[in-house]
Amino acid sequence: MSDVSALMGAVAEGRTRVEEAGLAGMITLRGDLSNSKLIAAVTGLAGVEMPGQREIKTGDDKAVAWMSRDELLIMVPHEEAEAAVATLSTALAGEHATVANVSDARALFRVEGPHAREAIAKLAPADLHPESFGPGEMRRTRMAQVPAAIWQSGDDQFSVICFRSVAQYVFDLLALSAKDGSEVGYF
């Protein structure tokens, strides 16, 4: 696994702060999400409940996000990702499931400040109005021309995951959308 994040902690300050959050352990698990063995393996590893459709369940340093009807994204500290893959693979031996460490293929951003929601809403076609999207919800969407996943990770904080190969593009989009003078007054 890489020991260097996609943008090495890049930060853009504006009316909203955008930062590359550094290395994060990310594991894709595909399988039957109603399988009791899979549920026990995931919840035992992450220490959180199984998420429902379009949900993310977070703990102190781990999270499990529903990505599709047969896919989860499990987030752990970067240094624990390989061991977590091994633990899940062992627990799910003989089951119809795949487990893959995708940590090096993804980038994680934090968008913080009272205008964070607006900065992201300008880029994504998902309905991010507070009545439609709040804490505990996860959206797979697009940010301009690239796929992304978004969730509200704090009161005025959102997290964004994209492919590492487009990290600079996503960072630049977010920074432009969040800079001083870019407000549109949507929220």
C-alpha positions as CSV (number, residue, x, y, z in Angstrom):
1,M,0.0,0.0,0.0
2,S,1.1,3.5,-0.7
3,D,2.3,5.7,2.2
4,V,1.7,8.9,0.3
5,S,-1.8,10.3,-0.1
6,A,-3.1,11.5,-3.5
7,L,-2.4,15.2,-3.0
8,M,-0.3,15.1,0.2
9,G,-2.7,17.0,2.3
10,A,-3.6,19.8,-0.1
11,V,-5.7,22.6,1.5
12,A,-7.8,25.4,-0.1
13,E,-9.1,28.2,2.2
14,G,-12.1,30.2,1.1
15,R,-15.6,30.7,2.4
16,T,-15.4,27.0,2.9
17,R,-12.3,24.9,3.7
18,V,-11.4,22.1,1.3
19,E,-8.7,19.6,2.3
20,E,-7.5,16.3,1.1
21,A,-7.9,14.2,4.3
22,G,-4.8,12.0,3.8
23,L,-4.5,8.3,3.8
24,A,-7.6,6.2,4.6
25,G,-8.2,2.5,4.5
26,M,-11.0,1.6,2.2
27,I,-12.3,-1.9,1.5
28,T,-14.9,-2.8,-1.1
29,L,-17.1,-5.8,-0.1
30,R,-19.5,-7.3,-2.6
31,G,-22.0,-10.0,-1.7
32,D,-25.4,-10.7,-0.4
33,L,-25.9,-7.9,2.2
34,S,-28.7,-9.8,3.9
35,N,-26.4,-12.8,4.6
36,S,-26.0,-13.2,8.4
37,K,-22.4,-14.3,8.1
38,L,-21.5,-11.2,6.0
39,I,-23.4,-9.0,8.4
40,A,-21.6,-10.5,11.4
41,A,-18.2,-10.1,9.8
42,V,-18.8,-6.5,8.8
43,T,-20.3,-5.3,12.0
44,G,-17.8,-7.2,14.1
45,L,-14.9,-5.6,12.2
46,A,-16.2,-2.1,12.1
47,G,-18.0,-2.0,15.4
48,V,-21.1,-0.3,13.9
49,E,-24.5,-1.4,12.7
50,M,-25.1,-2.5,9.1
51,P,-26.2,0.4,7.0
52,G,-29.4,0.4,5.1
53,Q,-29.9,1.7,1.6
54,R,-28.1,5.0,1.0
55,E,-26.8,5.1,4.6
56,I,-23.4,5.3,6.3
57,K,-22.8,4.1,9.8
58,T,-19.8,5.7,11.5
59,G,-17.9,4.9,14.7
60,D,-14.8,6.5,16.2
61,D,-12.4,5.5,13.5
62,K,-14.3,3.1,11.2
63,A,-17.4,3.3,9.0
64,V,-19.5,1.2,6.8
65,A,-21.3,2.8,3.8
66,W,-24.0,1.2,1.6
67,M,-22.9,1.7,-2.0
68,S,-25.4,-0.5,-3.9
69,R,-27.7,-3.5,-3.2
70,D,-24.7,-5.8,-3.2
71,E,-21.8,-3.5,-2.2
72,L,-20.4,-1.9,0.9
73,L,-17.5,0.4,1.4
74,I,-15.7,-0.2,4.7
75,M,-13.4,2.5,6.0
76,V,-10.7,1.8,8.6
77,P,-7.5,3.5,9.6
78,H,-5.1,3.2,6.7
79,E,-2.6,1.0,8.6
80,E,-5.4,-1.5,9.4
81,A,-6.7,-2.0,5.9
82,E,-4.6,-5.1,5.0
83,A,-5.4,-6.9,8.2
84,A,-9.1,-6.0,7.9
85,V,-9.2,-7.5,4.4
86,A,-7.6,-10.7,5.8
87,T,-10.1,-10.8,8.6
88,L,-13.1,-10.3,6.3
89,S,-11.7,-12.9,3.8
90,T,-11.3,-15.5,6.5
91,A,-14.8,-14.8,8.0
92,L,-16.4,-15.0,4.6
93,A,-14.5,-18.1,3.3
94,G,-17.0,-20.3,1.4
95,E,-19.5,-17.4,0.9
96,H,-20.2,-15.8,-2.4
97,A,-18.4,-12.5,-1.6
98,T,-15.4,-10.5,-2.7
99,V,-13.2,-8.3,-0.6
100,A,-10.7,-5.9,-2.0
101,N,-8.5,-3.2,-0.5
102,V,-9.1,-0.1,-2.6
103,S,-7.3,2.3,-0.4
104,D,-4.7,3.2,-3.0
105,A,-7.4,3.7,-5.7
106,R,-9.3,6.4,-3.8
107,A,-8.9,9.9,-2.4
108,L,-10.8,11.4,0.5
109,F,-11.7,15.1,0.9
110,R,-13.2,17.1,3.7
111,V,-15.3,20.2,2.9
112,E,-15.9,22.3,6.0
113,G,-17.7,25.5,6.9
114,P,-21.1,27.0,6.9
115,H,-21.2,27.0,3.1
116,A,-19.9,23.4,2.6
117,R,-23.3,22.1,1.5
118,E,-23.7,24.8,-1.1
119,A,-20.1,24.3,-2.4
120,I,-20.8,20.6,-3.1
121,A,-24.4,21.2,-4.3
122,K,-23.1,23.4,-7.1
123,L,-21.1,20.4,-8.5
124,A,-23.4,17.4,-7.9
125,P,-26.8,16.6,-9.4
126,A,-27.9,14.9,-6.1
127,D,-30.5,16.8,-4.0
128,L,-28.4,18.0,-1.1
129,H,-31.0,20.2,0.6
130,P,-31.0,19.7,4.3
131,E,-34.5,18.3,4.2
132,S,-33.4,15.6,1.7
133,F,-29.8,14.9,2.7
134,G,-28.5,14.8,6.3
135,P,-26.2,13.0,8.7
136,G,-26.1,9.3,8.2
137,E,-26.9,9.4,4.5
138,M,-24.6,8.5,1.7
139,R,-24.9,9.4,-2.0
140,R,-23.1,8.1,-5.0
141,T,-23.2,10.8,-7.6
142,R,-21.1,12.8,-9.9
143,M,-19.1,15.9,-9.3
144,A,-18.9,17.6,-12.6
145,Q,-17.6,14.9,-14.9
146,V,-16.4,12.2,-12.4
147,P,-18.0,9.7,-10.0
148,A,-18.0,10.6,-6.3
149,A,-19.5,9.5,-3.0
150,I,-20.7,12.1,-0.5
151,W,-21.8,12.1,3.1
152,Q,-22.3,14.6,5.9
153,S,-19.6,13.9,8.4
154,G,-20.3,16.7,10.8
155,D,-22.5,19.8,11.4
156,D,-20.9,21.8,8.7
157,Q,-18.6,19.1,7.3
158,F,-19.0,16.8,4.3
159,S,-16.7,14.0,3.1
160,V,-16.1,13.2,-0.5
161,I,-14.5,10.1,-2.0
162,C,-13.3,9.9,-5.6
163,F,-10.9,7.9,-7.7
164,R,-7.3,8.8,-6.9
165,S,-6.7,9.3,-10.6
166,V,-9.0,12.4,-10.6
167,A,-8.1,13.7,-7.2
168,Q,-6.5,16.9,-8.4
169,Y,-9.5,17.6,-10.7
170,V,-12.0,17.1,-7.8
171,F,-9.9,19.2,-5.4
172,D,-9.7,22.0,-8.0
173,L,-13.5,21.8,-8.5
174,L,-14.2,21.9,-4.8
175,A,-11.7,24.8,-4.2
176,L,-13.3,26.9,-7.0
177,S,-16.8,26.1,-5.8
178,A,-15.8,27.1,-2.2
179,K,-13.8,30.2,-2.8
180,D,-14.7,33.6,-1.6
181,G,-17.2,35.3,-3.9
182,S,-18.6,32.1,-5.3
183,E,-21.8,32.0,-3.2
184,V,-25.1,31.6,-5.0
185,G,-27.3,31.7,-1.8
186,Y,-29.0,28.3,-2.4
187,F,-29.0,27.3,1.3
